[in-house]
Structure formats: structure tokens, C-alpha cells
Amino acid sequence: MSDIRLEQLTKSYGDSVAVDSVSLQIREGEFYALLGPSGCGKSTTLRMVAGFVKPTAGRIVVDGQNLTPLPPEKRDIGIVFQNYAIFPHMSVADNIAFGLKLRKKSRSEIDTAVRAALEQVGLTGFEDRFQRNLSGGQQQRVALARVLVTEPRILLLDEPLSALDKTLREEMKFWIKNLQQKLGITTIYVTHDQDEALTMSDRIGVMRAGQIEQSGTPQQIYEEPGTLFVTSFIGQSNILDVKCLEVKEHKATIELGGQVLQASTHHLIGKGTGAKLVIRPENVLMGQEAEAQGVPLLAATVLDETYQGAMLRYRLEVAGQEIVAERQNQFHLEKWDPGAVVRIGWTERRARVLPEDGAGSSSG
């Protein structure tokens, strides 16, 4: 296992900056996802780590060794791309053995390693099949086996599930994570899919415009978004305009619709200034549930209800702004028709206050 350190890593193409001074440490055996929209710099970052793209500035350090000047073949890093790049004229066994043959391994070493790799990825018995006889998921496993058989110290995965259908993606993301945990190999996983990142990762770096906007565990990223971009990109959030009355010890006192409320914050927001209240739809309490929590209550008008099977989704108007609430569809819970007035609220720790521009100074 190896640790990875990126130090002010930068890549420019003329006047365009693709990756902007990214500094990041990834621990031994960690599964770290780079998550962001197309063009944010995540794949460029990965390719710099692999050695396929030369940084404009900065360093890539693995286990204390500066890899920046080394070519890809000298880095001991394995990478799996989106298209798998399996050789169609080779059998599964020959595909997996390809890297070992380039390393001039003996026939007995290759046979032993290929058998072990096939077992690792659950393809024992598929040795003689060709690409045309493999499903998308099986092709992906071959591509992984071909990388893992060389025993790299780092595994890089560049959107490996994007070519699969939804059902297979769901299956494969758990399979890849279980395999990574079993092997204990340090992994960087590039994706634009938030569900993949939340499900598979130990930590996530959310990228925007070539920079890491926020880095943390999936729970931290989802429940404690540090910026409006992270809030909007990860899941769905209600973002309401409020007035900040005071910030003290990570707690903001705010005013919304004449009601004084409190929410958590990690930003220093000026007294009397505008701010944004962020709350996930599943954290909006309604009716008796809100009253039972003893939280400050606001009157909201139901605009419409959407049936989603296990979930009911309410669009509400509160203090002249729209908010969405989600509730489990259970027979014993209250339900409301459009036009009804319902009391809503939320617990302080489930709501966050951010500066109006989504940035601001951290209060620690």
C-alpha cells in the first residue's frame, strides 16, 4: 500500500488552466474519489498522477518519492479507463498476461499470476473467451485483472462504470469497492456520478474549475457542505434566503419570515447581512412530526404533492419562498392536499448557513 501527496499540482494549456494548484494527501489503502462535472479537471489530475500528462507546476509524491519526472512505465501505477481497451484478438487469459509478458516474466510465473487474477475478479473458467463473448461487466473485470496482475502500488480508475447500463453500474460499484477493500490498494476514482462517489469512497474531493472545492468523507460532503456549489452538486438541497443575526461557536442565529431560527455554520457571516439557509428535503419536518421535535415552527402552504412510491414529495411555500419536503409513504403518517397549511420545521444540526456567495471565511 502507498500514500499519495499532490503538491500545488497545476496544468495549463496556454491561457486555460485545467488544474489549479491542487494539494491533496491520500492515505495508504484509501479509496479516494475525484468528483465533479465535465471539464472540472478531475481526469487531467488523474492522468498527471499516471504520468500521461506533464504538470505545468507542482509535484506528485508517492511514499516519499517524487514521481513527477518519471515516465508512466516507471511509476508502478495501474490505470483502468472508461473504454477498458481490451484487445479483441486476444483471449481473456492473454489480455491479462499482456503486461507480464512485457515484463519478461517466465511462463510459469505468468500462468500462476493469471490464475490468481482470474480468481480475484471472479472470472475463473473464462480464460479462453474473447471480448465478443463477454458482457460489459465481464470486460471491465478483465481490464481490472490486467492491471492488478502487475501488482501496482496505486490503482487509478477513470470513470470505469460510465459505459454500463444502470443495473450493471449498481452491481459493479459494490464489486469494485469490495475488491479494493480486500486488496487494500490505494485507489483514486474519477467520476461525475455522485451516487458512485458516495457509495464507494472513503473520502471525496469535489472539484470545480480545476480546484478541490471540498474534501471529506461521504457523510461530511453530503451533510456538511462547505459551499453552495457542493450543496447543489451533491444531492438536492433547499436554499433559502435568510438574514443572519449572529454567529457564535459554529451556530448561526437567523431570521426567516419573521421567525428567529438557528442552524449550524462553519463560516463567519456578518451580523445583519444576507445569507443562505441550506436544508435537505428529507430533513424538513412536517405537521405532528415537527411539533413533536419541539423545533421552531413556520407556516407553509402545500403547492403540490408528488407520489414517488416509497416517498411522497411536497412542494411548499414558506415566507414567500419555495421549499421541498420528502416523507416516507407510510399509512400512519399525515398527508396533505394542495392548498393546505402545515407547520414545518427542522432540527438545528440538520440545517446549515452559508454566505450568500457560497464562500466566505471559515470559523474553524
N, C-alpha and C positions, 0 to 999 in steps of 0.2 A: 504493500500500500504506500501511497505517496501523497504529500501535501503539495498544493499549487499556490503560488503567490503571483498575482499580476500587479505590477508597479507602474502606475501612470501610463498604462498601455494606450497608445494612440495610433490611429491610422487615418491619413488624409489622402484624398485623391484631388490634387490641385487645391482649389479653394474649398472643396467639400470635405467636411470632417465626418467620417463614418463611425469612428470610435474615439471618444474624447476623454483622455486621461482616466481610464478605468483602473482603479486599485481595488483588489479583492483577494481574500485568502480563503482557500477551500481546504478543509481538513482531510486527513487521511481517511479513506473509506467512505467519504461523504458523497451523497447523490445531490448535486447542485444543479438547479435548472436556471437557465437564462431565458426569461420570459418577456415577450414584448411584441408589438405589431411589426409588420413587414417594414424593413428599412431602418430599424432602430439600432442596428449594429451587432446584434447577437451572433449571427453566423460569421460575420467578419472577425469578431472576437475569438470564436471557436477555431477558425482557420488560422489565426495568428498563433494560437496555442499549438495547433497541429504542425505549424511550420509552412503551410501553403501560401500564407500571406505575410509579407515582411512588414513589421511595425514601422511607423514613421518615428515613433519615440517610445520609450518605456522598456520594461523588461518582463520576461516570463521566467519564473524561478520554480523549479521542481526539486524537492528535497535539498534545498540549498544550492542547487546547480543552476546557473544561468543558461537556459536553453535558447535564448534569443538568436544567437548567431548560428545555431546548428541547423542543418537541413532536416527535413521530415524523417528520413530513414535513420537518423542518429538520435532521435528523441525518445524512442521506446514508447510511443503513444499509438493507440489503436483508434480508428475513427470509422463510424458507420454513417453513410449518407442516406438521404431520403430515397434515392432510387436503387439502393442495395448494391448495384454494379456487379451482379453475379454473372460469371462467364457462361453464356448459354450453350457453348460447345463442350463444356466440362461437366462431369458428374458432380454430385454433392461432395463426395469424398475428395475429388481432385480440386474443387473450388476451395475447400477447407485447407487442403495441403499446400496450396499455391505459395503462401508466404514462407512456409517451412522449406520448400524446395529452393526458393530464392536464397535462403539462409544456409543452403548446402547441408541440410540435416540428412542423416542416414535413413534408408528405407524403413528400418525397424523403429527408429525414433519417430518418423512421420506417421507410421501406422498406429503406434501407441497413442500419439498425441491426437490424431484424428478420431480414434475410437473414444477417447476421453471427452473430446469436444462435442462429438455427436451425442454422447450421454448427457453432457451438461445442458444442451439445448433441446433435449427430448426428441432427437431425430435418429436414434439408433434404428437401423433397418432401412434407412433412406439413402444409404451410401451410393447406390448405383442410379439414382434418379437424376433427371436433368431438369433445368429450370421450367420447361414447358409442362412438367408433371407435378409442379409444386404450387401450392396456394400462396397468396401474398404473405400470410403469416409465416409459412414454412420458408419462403425465400428470405424473409427478414431474419429468421433463426440461422440460416446458412451464413448470411452476411455477418452476424454476430459471432458465430463459431469461427469463421475465417479470421476474425480479428482476435478473439480470445485465445485461439490455439497458439499464437505467438507470445502469449503471456505478457502483454503490455502492462506498464505500471499505471497508465492513465487510459480511461475509456472515454471517447468523445462521441456523442450521438447527435446528429444534425437532423432534427425533425423526422425521425425514423418511422413515425406512425402516420404521417400525413397522406400517404398513398393508399391507406387501407380504409375499408368501409367502417362505419360507426361501430358495429357489433364486434368486428375483429380488433378495432382500436381498443375497445374496452377490455377485451381479453388480454391483448398483448401488453398493455401498460402495467398490469399486475404481474404478468410473467416476467417482464424485463426488470421490474423492481425487485421481485423475489430472487431472480438470478443475481442481480447486483449485490443484494444483501448476503447471499450465500457465498459469493466470491470475495466480497469485501473490497472490491476495486473502486478507487476514486473515480468518480464519473461526473462529466459536465454534459448536460442535456439541454439542447436548444429547442424551443417550441414557441408557438404563438397561441397554443391551446391552454387556457387557464386550468381546465379540469385535469389535464395531464400533469401540469406542474404541481397543483395542489395535492393530487393523489400520490405522485411518485417521489416527490422531493423531500430531502431532509431540510434544505433551505432553498429559497428562491431569490434571484436577483431580477427585479423588474426593470427593464431597460426602456429608455426613451431618448431619442435624439442622440444616440451614442454614449449615453451615460447610465450608470446604475441609479435609478430613482429611489429605490428602497431595497434593502436586503434583509431577509429574516426567515423564520420558519413559516410554513404554510399558514399556521394559525395566526402568527403575528401579521403576515401580509394581509390576510382576509379580515381579521378582527381589529387590527390596529393600523389601518392605512395611514401613511405619513403625509400623503399629498392627494390632491383632488384627482390627479391622473391615475394613481394606484387605485384609489377608491372607485373610479369609473371603469378601469380596465379589468379589475378582478371582481367578478360577480356583479350584482346590481345594488345600487345604493340610492336612497333618498337623500337629496342635497337641498337643504332649506336655508334661506336667508334669515339670519338672526342678528341680534345686537349683542355684543359682548359687554358685560357689565364688570366682570372681574376675572382674573386668572390667578389661582393660588394653589400651589402643591399639586400640579397636574389636574386641577379641577377648574372648569370654566363655569361661571355663572352667566347665563344668557337670558335674553328676553325674546319671546315669540308670541305674537298675538296678545300682548298684554300679560302673559303668564311668565313668571320667573322660573327657569329650569336650570338644571345642572347637567354637565356632561364631562367626560374626560378629555384631556388635551395634553399634547407634548410640545405645544407652541406658545410663545409669548405673544399675546394679542393685545393691542392697545385698548385701554378702557374706553368704552363708548363707541368703539369702531364696529363696522360691519364684519360679519364672519359667516362661516358655513357650518351648519349642523349636518352631520353625516350619520345616517342610521339605516341598517339593512332592513328590507321588508319583513323578514322573519322575526325581527326584534321589536316590531311595532305591536304593542298590546292593545286589545280592543275590548270594550264592554266590561263584563264582570271580571275577566282575566286581568285587565288593567286596574280595576278598582281593588281587587284582592291583593295586588302588589303594593298598594299604598303609595304609588308614584303620583306626581302632579299630573292632573288630567286636563286635556284640551277637548273642546267640542269639534267634531269633524262630521262633514256631510258625505254620505256614501254617493259617489258618482256612478259607479257600476261595479258589478261582481263578475269575475271570470272563473268558470269551472275548469279545473285542470286535473280532474281525477282525484288523486290523493290530497291535492291542495286547492284551496279557494283563494283567489287573488282579488283584493278590494282596492279600487282606486278611490281615494278620499280627497276632500278639500279641507284644509285646516289653515286658519289665519290667512286666507287668500292664496294659499299655495297648495300644490298637489303633492300627495304622498301615497305610496303604495304599501299595503299591508298584506302579508301572507299568513294563512292559518291552515292547520291540518283539517281535512274534511272528515270530521268525526261527528256522529249523530248527536252527542250530548252538548256540543258547543253551539253557542248562539250564532245566528245568521241574520244578515240584514239585507233589505231590498234597497235599490237605488232611491235616493231622497231621504232615507232615514238619517237621523242624527245619532252619533255614537260617541262615547267618551273613549279617547285613546291616550296612550302614554308609553313610556319606556323606562327601563332602569338606567340609572346614571352610567354604569360601566359599559352598557351596550350602545351608547351614543358617543360620538366624538366631535370635537370642534376644531376646524381648520381655518387658517387665514383665508380671506376672500380670494387671494391669488393662488391658494393651494400650497404656498411655500412658507416663508416666514422663518423666524429664528426658533430653534428648538430650546425648550426649557429644561432639557436634560433627561 
